[in-house]
Amino acid sequence: MNPHPYLFLGTFFLIAVAFPFVPLGLARLWAIAFSPQKPGPQKNATYECGLESRGDPLVRFKPDYYLYGILFLVFDVESVFLIPFAVKFLELPLGAVLAMLLFVLLLVEGLAWAWLKGVLGWK
């Protein structure tokens, strides 16, 4: 007798759902059994490096910082590809040189696009 064609998918789904929840449930049962809750004002107090927090805990960051970080990562990873190319430049065939030239041209295009869109201008 052949099993239903979706039996494997159903079994796989049940295992995929049980895989994270079984350890979490066991950890919760362990915590309930061996470390009972003892709430109190001292235990529920905010602790940060031994100092009481003052002021607004939500600090607003400008999203420009993240944009500069992403641009830095893009052009920093570029150096990972350019250094080995520069070391073996004279030994590479013409196809490799053209491929690296295309890579550099695409990066320059991305930099020009970011510059023209005003992404690099600090506000």
Secondary structure, 3 states (H helix, E strand, C coil): CCCCCCHHHHHHHHHHHHHHHHHHHHHHHHHHHHCCCCCCCCCCCCCECCECCCCCCCCCCCHHHHHHHHHHHHHHHHHHHHHHHHHCHHHCCHHHHHHHHHHHHHHHHHHHHHHHCCCCCCC
